[in-house]
């Protein structure tokens, strides 16, 4: 690869095939029907979803679920973006940090006794989201994309099947969610809209380049280390995912001091380097 070739800049030069006016109209209608917030992780996908939403709802609440174990750059980036874009930011900390949740069951230390394992998704996502919905309403705009993982793709597929089964009493498809164009309605009454749910990664980077959106510097650091696209993640530094695939290696290379601090609490992460 030519080191002087900026692929993202080239992607930004390409005209998008998306009807952005229609997307913005859907976002506005969604928030009019379901008052709520934008879930912002600091990552590229939620950045594009936030950018589209702010164009039609500049005062929308922006909820950041703080795992307590975000990259230092993410916290600085969040503060800078909130100031630059005048965000109506609501930082919602988890009742346990990701580190506390991982350390609680003892499985990351051979010398520690086994204890009940906290549900990481419950602690880091479900509970903060419930707080956000309680404060801001049942609606949500998020940057979840089907291409990102099988689980995310399945959520949208299951929602579509549920929609198809809605008026068929004998249908055996899932009924927990309904879907139409990135919209997922949950049994708890909350409704999420993913305006970029079917976008490809190149489309996300293209939108960012075309509109000169500021990205989280964690991406740049990981790229400098040589991390492939699938490891360009700006969620919690460590949450138990993708460890066997080398995720810890990039953490250790890019943030060695932080890695050592984490390893004192979770000694077994050294086994994944």
Residue frames as qw, qx, qy, qz and C-alpha x, y, z in Angstrom:
[[0.000, 0.888, 0.460, 0.000, 0.00, 0.00, 0.00],
 [0.367, 0.535, -0.031, 0.760, 1.25, 3.45, -0.87],
 [0.376, -0.432, -0.545, 0.612, 1.85, 5.21, 2.50],
 [0.018, -0.165, 0.017, 0.986, 0.99, 8.55, 0.89],
 [0.299, -0.279, -0.659, -0.631, -2.40, 7.35, -0.31],
 [0.271, 0.027, 0.571, -0.775, -5.27, 8.43, 1.92],
 [0.086, -0.258, -0.911, -0.310, -7.98, 5.88, 1.21],
 [0.015, -0.628, -0.660, 0.411, -10.51, 7.64, 3.41],
 [0.078, 0.551, -0.091, -0.826, -10.02, 10.89, 1.57],
 [0.123, 0.090, -0.765, -0.625, -10.61, 9.04, -1.68],
 [0.073, -0.444, -0.892, 0.039, -13.77, 7.47, -0.24],
 [0.007, 0.636, 0.390, -0.666, -14.93, 10.93, 0.72],
 [0.080, 0.355, -0.401, -0.841, -14.57, 12.14, -2.85],
 [0.086, -0.216, -0.897, -0.376, -17.06, 9.56, -4.05],
 [0.464, -0.230, -0.056, -0.854, -20.67, 10.68, -4.12],
 [0.308, -0.021, 0.860, -0.405, -22.79, 8.73, -1.66],
 [0.264, -0.195, -0.790, -0.519, -25.55, 6.51, -2.97],
 [0.163, -0.455, -0.778, 0.401, -27.60, 7.17, 0.16],
 [0.102, -0.708, -0.364, -0.597, -30.57, 9.50, 0.23],
 [0.332, -0.053, -0.548, 0.766, -29.42, 11.56, 3.21],
 [0.323, -0.196, -0.002, -0.926, -32.43, 13.86, 3.05],
 [0.749, -0.252, -0.471, -0.392, -34.71, 10.84, 3.45],
 [0.635, -0.107, -0.637, 0.424, -32.57, 9.57, 6.33],
 [0.084, 0.072, -0.357, 0.927, -32.74, 12.89, 8.12],
 [0.537, -0.237, -0.212, -0.781, -36.50, 12.99, 7.60],
 [0.771, -0.226, -0.590, -0.080, -36.80, 9.53, 9.17],
 [0.452, -0.041, -0.567, 0.688, -34.69, 10.57, 12.13],
 [0.178, -0.154, 0.142, -0.961, -36.80, 13.69, 12.70],
 [0.688, -0.238, -0.365, -0.580, -40.02, 11.67, 12.46],
 [0.703, -0.132, -0.663, 0.222, -38.62, 9.06, 14.85],
 [0.273, -0.038, -0.495, 0.824, -37.75, 11.65, 17.49],
 [0.377, -0.193, -0.065, -0.904, -41.08, 13.40, 17.02],
 [0.775, -0.227, -0.447, -0.386, -42.90, 10.14, 17.65],
 [0.858, -0.352, -0.303, 0.220, -40.55, 8.77, 20.31],
 [0.071, -0.927, 0.270, -0.251, -38.83, 11.49, 22.30],
 [0.943, -0.246, 0.000, 0.227, -35.40, 10.28, 23.28],
 [0.307, -0.818, 0.392, 0.287, -31.67, 10.59, 22.76],
 [0.704, 0.574, -0.418, 0.008, -28.67, 9.69, 20.60],
 [0.867, -0.431, 0.191, 0.161, -26.46, 6.94, 22.01],
 [0.426, 0.825, -0.351, 0.117, -22.87, 8.03, 21.36],
 [0.939, -0.266, -0.008, 0.219, -19.94, 5.69, 22.00],
 [0.243, -0.797, 0.388, 0.394, -17.16, 7.85, 20.60],
 [0.574, -0.036, 0.720, 0.389, -16.81, 5.50, 17.64],
 [0.030, -0.135, 0.522, 0.842, -17.09, 6.14, 13.91],
 [0.115, -0.415, -0.831, -0.352, -20.58, 4.64, 13.43],
 [0.204, -0.746, -0.563, 0.293, -22.22, 6.57, 16.23],
 [0.201, -0.430, 0.106, 0.874, -20.38, 9.69, 15.04],
 [0.050, -0.119, -0.636, -0.761, -22.14, 9.47, 11.66],
 [0.240, -0.597, -0.760, -0.097, -25.49, 8.76, 13.32],
 [0.271, -0.655, -0.334, 0.622, -24.94, 11.76, 15.61],
 [0.139, -0.225, 0.322, 0.909, -23.94, 14.01, 12.71],
 [0.130, -0.340, -0.726, -0.584, -27.10, 13.14, 10.78],
 [0.305, -0.656, -0.677, 0.133, -29.29, 13.62, 13.85],
 [0.275, -0.519, -0.184, 0.788, -27.86, 16.99, 14.84],
 [0.067, 0.057, 0.466, 0.880, -28.79, 18.33, 11.42],
 [0.355, -0.477, -0.577, -0.560, -32.49, 17.93, 12.26],
 [0.635, -0.711, -0.287, -0.095, -32.41, 18.02, 16.09],
 [0.400, 0.599, -0.404, 0.564, -29.46, 20.17, 17.27],
 [0.336, -0.543, 0.452, -0.623, -30.55, 20.06, 20.92],
 [0.896, -0.129, -0.373, -0.206, -31.14, 16.31, 21.12],
 [0.615, -0.654, 0.430, -0.096, -29.72, 14.73, 24.30],
 [0.656, 0.490, -0.573, 0.040, -26.53, 12.78, 23.59],
 [0.805, -0.518, 0.224, -0.181, -25.96, 9.90, 26.01],
 [0.456, 0.545, -0.687, 0.151, -22.50, 8.46, 26.59],
 [0.906, -0.396, -0.084, -0.127, -22.46, 5.25, 28.62],
 [0.097, 0.764, -0.591, 0.239, -19.21, 5.44, 30.58],
 [0.913, -0.067, -0.401, 0.027, -17.76, 2.00, 31.28],
 [0.535, -0.809, 0.244, 0.029, -15.07, 3.57, 33.46],
 [0.695, -0.280, 0.530, 0.397, -12.50, 1.84, 31.26],
 [0.589, 0.793, 0.148, 0.040, -12.49, 3.95, 28.11],
 [0.692, 0.217, -0.002, 0.688, -9.25, 4.95, 26.42],
 [0.270, -0.564, -0.197, 0.755, -7.90, 8.24, 27.83],
 [0.084, -0.042, 0.447, 0.889, -8.13, 9.69, 24.33],
 [0.149, -0.521, -0.764, -0.350, -11.84, 8.91, 24.22],
 [0.280, -0.730, -0.482, 0.395, -12.58, 11.01, 27.29],
 [0.208, -0.454, 0.138, 0.855, -10.59, 13.94, 25.87],
 [0.025, 0.154, 0.688, 0.709, -12.26, 13.51, 22.48],
 [0.167, -0.647, -0.741, -0.058, -15.71, 13.48, 24.05],
 [0.242, -0.706, -0.266, 0.611, -15.01, 16.71, 25.91],
 [0.154, -0.303, 0.378, 0.861, -13.64, 18.40, 22.79],
 [0.031, -0.318, -0.773, -0.547, -16.52, 17.25, 20.58],
 [0.179, -0.713, -0.650, 0.191, -19.09, 18.36, 23.13],
 [0.183, -0.655, -0.053, 0.731, -17.51, 21.82, 23.14],
 [0.110, -0.180, 0.569, 0.795, -17.04, 22.04, 19.38],
 [0.178, -0.316, -0.773, -0.521, -20.52, 20.79, 18.46],
 [0.342, -0.230, 0.261, -0.873, -22.31, 22.27, 21.51],
 [0.478, -0.156, -0.845, -0.181, -23.66, 18.87, 22.47],
 [0.635, -0.468, 0.133, -0.600, -26.43, 18.39, 25.00],
 [0.525, 0.282, -0.792, 0.131, -24.22, 15.72, 26.56],
 [0.749, -0.477, 0.189, -0.419, -25.31, 13.32, 29.29],
 [0.364, 0.405, -0.825, 0.153, -22.54, 11.07, 30.61],
 [0.837, -0.347, 0.022, -0.423, -24.05, 8.06, 32.37],
 [0.053, 0.518, -0.839, 0.157, -21.56, 5.98, 34.39],
 [0.729, -0.119, -0.653, -0.167, -22.09, 2.27, 34.94],
 [0.675, -0.675, 0.088, -0.284, -22.75, 1.18, 38.53],
 [0.794, -0.371, 0.360, 0.319, -19.68, -1.06, 38.20],
 [0.196, 0.734, -0.484, -0.434, -16.79, -0.17, 35.94],
 [0.858, 0.344, -0.344, -0.164, -15.84, -2.69, 33.28],
 [0.337, 0.460, -0.741, 0.355, -12.70, -3.45, 35.29],
 [0.410, -0.236, 0.627, -0.619, -14.67, -4.03, 38.48],
 [0.867, 0.149, 0.068, -0.471, -17.13, -6.29, 36.66],
 [0.756, 0.411, -0.508, 0.012, -14.34, -8.38, 35.14],
 [0.178, 0.416, -0.749, 0.484, -12.43, -8.65, 38.40],
 [0.603, -0.300, 0.296, -0.677, -15.54, -9.51, 40.43],
 [0.955, -0.008, -0.079, -0.286, -15.82, -13.16, 39.40],
 [0.596, -0.584, 0.544, 0.090, -12.15, -14.10, 39.92],
 [0.901, 0.308, 0.287, 0.108, -11.72, -15.79, 36.55],
 [0.484, 0.819, -0.179, 0.252, -8.97, -13.36, 35.50],
 [0.103, -0.690, 0.636, -0.328, -6.73, -14.35, 38.41],
 [0.698, 0.050, -0.714, -0.037, -5.74, -18.00, 38.93],
 [0.280, 0.038, -0.728, 0.624, -5.26, -17.32, 42.63],
 [0.367, -0.089, 0.210, -0.902, -8.69, -15.77, 43.19],
 [0.323, 0.223, 0.889, -0.237, -11.75, -17.78, 44.24],
 [0.032, -0.340, -0.695, -0.633, -14.60, -18.15, 41.77],
 [0.156, 0.364, 0.490, -0.776, -17.51, -15.81, 42.40],
 [0.454, 0.668, 0.582, -0.092, -20.82, -15.06, 40.63],
 [0.398, 0.056, 0.389, 0.829, -20.15, -13.34, 37.32],
 [0.230, 0.607, 0.235, -0.723, -21.76, -9.93, 36.71],
 [0.587, 0.572, 0.530, 0.219, -23.54, -9.67, 33.37],
 [0.363, -0.236, 0.184, 0.882, -21.31, -7.23, 31.49],
 [0.015, 0.393, 0.557, 0.731, -23.97, -6.27, 28.95],
 [0.356, -0.748, -0.558, -0.041, -26.47, -5.67, 31.74],
 [0.488, -0.632, -0.166, 0.579, -24.05, -3.51, 33.72],
 [0.329, -0.287, 0.291, 0.851, -22.46, -1.57, 30.86],
 [0.062, -0.148, -0.579, -0.800, -25.34, -1.23, 28.38],
 [0.296, -0.538, -0.746, -0.256, -28.79, -2.27, 29.62],
 [0.371, -0.658, -0.483, 0.443, -28.76, -0.39, 32.92],
 [0.183, -0.346, 0.081, 0.916, -27.25, 2.87, 31.58],
 [0.091, -0.228, -0.631, -0.736, -29.70, 2.74, 28.65],
 [0.302, -0.631, -0.715, -0.009, -32.60, 2.35, 31.07],
 [0.291, -0.588, -0.257, 0.709, -31.41, 5.47, 32.90],
 [0.089, -0.131, 0.377, 0.913, -31.14, 7.36, 29.62],
 [0.193, -0.415, -0.736, -0.500, -34.65, 6.33, 28.59],
 [0.325, -0.658, -0.609, 0.302, -36.02, 7.28, 32.00],
 [0.237, -0.538, -0.070, 0.806, -34.50, 10.77, 31.67],
 [0.037, 0.352, -0.398, -0.847, -35.00, 11.46, 27.97],
 [0.711, 0.304, 0.018, -0.634, -37.80, 9.26, 26.66],
 [0.865, 0.021, 0.498, -0.060, -38.36, 5.90, 24.93],
 [0.719, 0.693, -0.039, 0.025, -36.73, 6.81, 21.61],
 [0.584, -0.558, 0.425, 0.408, -33.11, 6.19, 20.72],
 [0.657, 0.724, -0.203, -0.048, -30.88, 6.84, 17.72],
 [0.679, -0.527, 0.466, 0.209, -27.80, 4.65, 17.59],
 [0.313, 0.700, -0.538, -0.349, -24.96, 3.77, 15.23],
 [0.646, -0.154, 0.747, -0.029, -25.31, -0.02, 15.43],
 [0.496, 0.500, -0.481, -0.522, -24.54, -1.58, 12.03],
 [0.966, 0.035, 0.128, -0.223, -25.45, -5.09, 10.89],
 [0.732, 0.544, -0.369, 0.175, -22.04, -5.53, 9.25],
 [0.126, -0.733, 0.546, -0.386, -20.21, -5.14, 12.55],
 [0.186, -0.249, 0.916, -0.252, -21.05, -8.55, 13.99],
 [0.277, -0.211, -0.889, -0.296, -23.29, -11.58, 13.64],
 [0.124, -0.464, -0.728, 0.488, -25.14, -10.58, 16.78],
 [0.139, 0.454, 0.069, -0.877, -25.98, -7.14, 15.45],
 [0.290, 0.101, -0.670, -0.676, -27.02, -8.55, 12.09],
 [0.227, -0.294, -0.929, 0.007, -29.23, -11.11, 13.85],
 [0.033, 0.449, 0.518, -0.727, -30.96, -8.38, 15.85],
 [0.317, 0.373, -0.205, -0.848, -32.07, -6.65, 12.66],
 [0.331, 0.027, -0.847, -0.415, -32.98, -9.93, 10.92],
 [0.144, -0.336, -0.884, 0.291, -35.03, -11.10, 13.90],
 [0.157, 0.447, 0.297, -0.829, -36.77, -7.75, 14.06],
 [0.350, 0.238, -0.497, -0.758, -37.69, -8.01, 10.40],
 [0.298, -0.140, -0.933, -0.148, -39.13, -11.50, 10.91],
 [0.020, -0.404, -0.704, 0.584, -41.13, -10.23, 13.85],
 [0.279, 0.379, -0.050, -0.881, -42.58, -7.49, 11.64],
 [0.385, 0.111, -0.735, -0.547, -43.54, -10.08, 9.04],
 [0.300, -0.241, -0.917, 0.104, -45.22, -12.20, 11.72],
 [0.115, 0.012, 0.370, -0.922, -47.09, -9.28, 13.29],
 [0.620, 0.123, 0.044, -0.773, -50.43, -10.08, 11.66],
 [0.698, 0.138, -0.661, -0.238, -50.03, -13.86, 11.39],
 [0.694, -0.532, 0.269, -0.403, -51.21, -15.64, 14.56],
 [0.992, -0.063, 0.095, 0.045, -49.60, -18.96, 13.59],
 [0.506, 0.726, -0.363, 0.291, -46.22, -17.44, 12.73],
 [0.865, -0.408, -0.155, 0.247, -43.37, -18.90, 14.78],
 [0.505, 0.530, -0.164, 0.662, -40.87, -16.10, 14.19],
 [0.365, -0.169, -0.474, 0.784, -39.41, -13.92, 16.98],
 [0.126, -0.801, -0.490, -0.321, -41.86, -11.46, 18.53],
 [0.507, -0.570, -0.261, 0.591, -39.62, -9.51, 20.91],
 [0.144, -0.508, 0.168, 0.832, -38.78, -6.83, 18.34],
 [0.583, 0.685, 0.435, 0.027, -40.15, -5.29, 15.18],
 [0.415, -0.382, 0.350, 0.748, -38.16, -3.71, 12.41],
 [0.535, 0.750, 0.367, 0.132, -38.55, -1.45, 9.41],
 [0.443, 0.779, -0.072, 0.438, -35.56, 0.25, 7.82],
 [0.404, 0.327, -0.510, 0.685, -33.31, 0.08, 10.86],
 [0.450, -0.459, 0.191, -0.741, -36.07, 0.55, 13.44],
 [0.471, -0.080, -0.864, 0.161, -36.29, -1.86, 16.37],
 [0.527, -0.522, 0.053, -0.669, -39.14, -1.77, 18.87],
 [0.262, 0.172, -0.884, 0.347, -38.50, -3.60, 22.12],
 [0.463, -0.496, -0.729, -0.091, -40.89, -5.22, 24.59],
 [0.359, -0.432, -0.454, 0.692, -39.97, -2.65, 27.25],
 [0.163, 0.891, 0.391, -0.163, -41.52, 0.07, 25.09],
 [0.196, -0.706, 0.319, 0.601, -38.29, 1.63, 23.87],
 [0.749, 0.609, 0.255, 0.059, -37.69, 2.14, 20.15],
 [0.434, -0.549, 0.398, 0.593, -34.27, 2.39, 18.51],
 [0.653, 0.749, 0.079, -0.081, -33.51, 3.73, 15.06],
 [0.630, -0.363, 0.427, 0.538, -30.25, 2.84, 13.35],
 [0.449, 0.811, -0.012, -0.374, -29.92, 5.28, 10.44],
 [0.269, 0.667, -0.664, -0.202, -26.69, 3.61, 9.29],
 [0.791, -0.202, 0.527, -0.236, -27.76, 0.06, 10.09],
 [0.886, 0.308, 0.328, 0.110, -27.07, -1.28, 6.59],
 [0.260, 0.910, -0.317, -0.055, -24.07, 0.92, 5.72],
 [0.906, 0.145, -0.184, 0.353, -20.73, -0.63, 4.83],
 [0.606, -0.559, -0.044, 0.564, -17.54, 0.39, 6.62],
 [0.420, 0.122, 0.323, 0.840, -16.27, 2.24, 3.53],
 [0.076, -0.731, -0.449, -0.509, -19.50, 4.30, 3.48],
 [0.524, -0.790, -0.243, 0.204, -18.98, 5.31, 7.11],
 [0.558, -0.371, 0.158, 0.726, -15.41, 6.45, 6.48],
 [0.285, 0.396, 0.470, 0.735, -16.50, 8.13, 3.26],
 [0.219, -0.853, -0.403, -0.249, -19.16, 10.17, 5.07],
 [0.576, -0.699, -0.070, 0.419, -16.65, 11.17, 7.75],
 [0.509, -0.122, 0.316, 0.792, -14.10, 12.28, 5.14],
 [0.160, 0.573, 0.525, 0.608, -16.66, 14.05, 2.96],
 [0.295, -0.868, -0.277, -0.288, -17.98, 16.11, 5.87],
 [0.324, 0.525, -0.467, 0.633, -14.61, 16.51, 7.64],
 [0.718, -0.620, -0.133, -0.286, -15.91, 15.03, 10.88],
 [0.043, -0.668, 0.672, -0.318, -13.43, 14.86, 13.76],
 [0.867, -0.079, -0.480, -0.108, -12.67, 11.24, 14.64],
 [0.749, -0.644, 0.152, -0.021, -11.56, 9.70, 17.89],
 [0.180, 0.781, -0.598, -0.015, -7.71, 9.70, 17.98],
 [0.694, -0.256, 0.666, -0.096, -7.78, 6.09, 19.18],
 [0.842, 0.492, 0.217, -0.034, -8.36, 5.11, 15.55],
 [0.395, 0.844, -0.347, 0.105, -5.23, 6.92, 14.45],
 [0.336, -0.631, 0.680, -0.163, -3.16, 5.34, 17.19],
 [0.816, 0.010, 0.570, -0.096, -4.34, 1.82, 16.35],
 [0.747, 0.663, 0.041, 0.021, -3.67, 2.39, 12.66],
 [0.125, 0.842, -0.512, 0.118, -0.15, 3.60, 13.45],
 [0.541, -0.407, 0.722, -0.143, 0.38, 0.34, 15.31],
 [0.215, 0.238, -0.840, -0.437, -0.73, -1.60, 12.22],
 [0.405, 0.188, 0.790, -0.419, -4.02, -2.90, 13.61],
 [0.029, 0.240, 0.787, 0.567, -6.39, -4.27, 10.94],
 [0.321, -0.347, -0.246, -0.846, -9.87, -2.80, 10.44],
 [0.669, -0.437, -0.565, -0.205, -11.63, -5.29, 12.72],
 [0.602, -0.352, -0.450, 0.558, -9.50, -4.11, 15.65],
 [0.087, 0.285, -0.003, 0.954, -10.22, -0.42, 15.12],
 [0.448, -0.635, -0.621, -0.104, -12.45, -0.28, 18.19],
 [0.084, 0.427, -0.306, 0.847, -12.92, 2.60, 20.61],
 [0.700, -0.559, -0.314, -0.315, -15.16, 0.91, 23.17],
 [0.652, -0.714, 0.252, -0.049, -13.84, -0.06, 26.59],
 [0.119, 0.699, -0.701, -0.069, -10.13, -0.84, 26.53],
 [0.160, 0.129, -0.977, 0.057, -10.96, -4.30, 27.80],
 [0.652, -0.091, 0.188, -0.729, -14.28, -6.09, 28.13],
 [0.640, -0.101, 0.753, -0.118, -13.53, -9.75, 27.46],
 [0.764, 0.578, 0.224, -0.179, -14.27, -9.66, 23.73],
 [0.692, 0.690, -0.179, 0.111, -11.84, -10.71, 20.97],
 [0.434, -0.771, 0.465, 0.029, -9.04, -11.44, 23.44],
 [0.795, -0.095, 0.561, 0.211, -8.03, -14.71, 21.81],
 [0.643, 0.666, 0.280, 0.252, -7.88, -12.92, 18.44],
 [0.608, 0.154, -0.039, 0.778, -5.19, -10.50, 19.57],
 [0.101, -0.889, -0.244, -0.375, -7.07, -7.50, 20.88],
 [0.625, -0.749, -0.001, 0.221, -4.91, -7.37, 24.02],
 [0.718, 0.024, 0.206, 0.664, -1.78, -7.21, 21.86],
 [0.225, 0.653, 0.233, 0.685, -2.81, -3.85, 20.39],
 [0.452, -0.867, -0.129, -0.168, -3.65, -2.54, 23.84],
 [0.770, -0.483, 0.094, 0.406, -0.23, -3.54, 25.16],
 [0.607, 0.230, 0.252, 0.718, 1.60, -2.08, 22.16],
 [0.092, 0.687, 0.255, 0.674, -0.23, 1.22, 22.14],
 [0.410, -0.740, 0.109, -0.521, -0.81, 1.79, 25.84],
 [0.650, 0.142, -0.691, 0.282, 1.86, -0.25, 27.68],
 [0.004, -0.207, 0.586, -0.783, 1.56, 1.56, 31.01],
 [0.659, -0.095, 0.101, -0.739, -2.21, 1.13, 31.07],
 [0.818, 0.090, -0.542, -0.170, -1.82, -2.52, 30.12],
 [0.415, 0.171, -0.738, 0.504, 0.46, -3.09, 33.11],
 [0.313, -0.155, 0.417, -0.839, -2.05, -1.40, 35.42],
 [0.804, -0.003, -0.155, -0.574, -4.83, -3.63, 34.13],
 [0.729, 0.185, -0.657, 0.050, -2.65, -6.73, 34.41],
 [0.055, 0.245, -0.721, 0.646, -2.16, -6.14, 38.13],
 [0.579, 0.016, 0.378, -0.722, -5.92, -6.54, 38.57],
 [0.906, 0.290, 0.102, -0.292, -6.49, -9.09, 35.79],
 [0.366, -0.577, 0.675, 0.279, -3.25, -11.13, 35.66],
 [0.673, 0.179, 0.704, 0.141, -4.57, -13.61, 33.09],
 [0.497, 0.836, 0.070, -0.219, -4.76, -11.00, 30.32],
 [0.119, -0.703, 0.637, 0.293, -1.04, -11.63, 29.86],
 [0.580, 0.015, 0.808, 0.106, -1.97, -15.05, 28.47],
 [0.561, 0.689, 0.458, -0.034, -3.61, -13.38, 25.47],
 [0.059, 0.877, -0.288, -0.380, -0.65, -11.24, 24.39]]
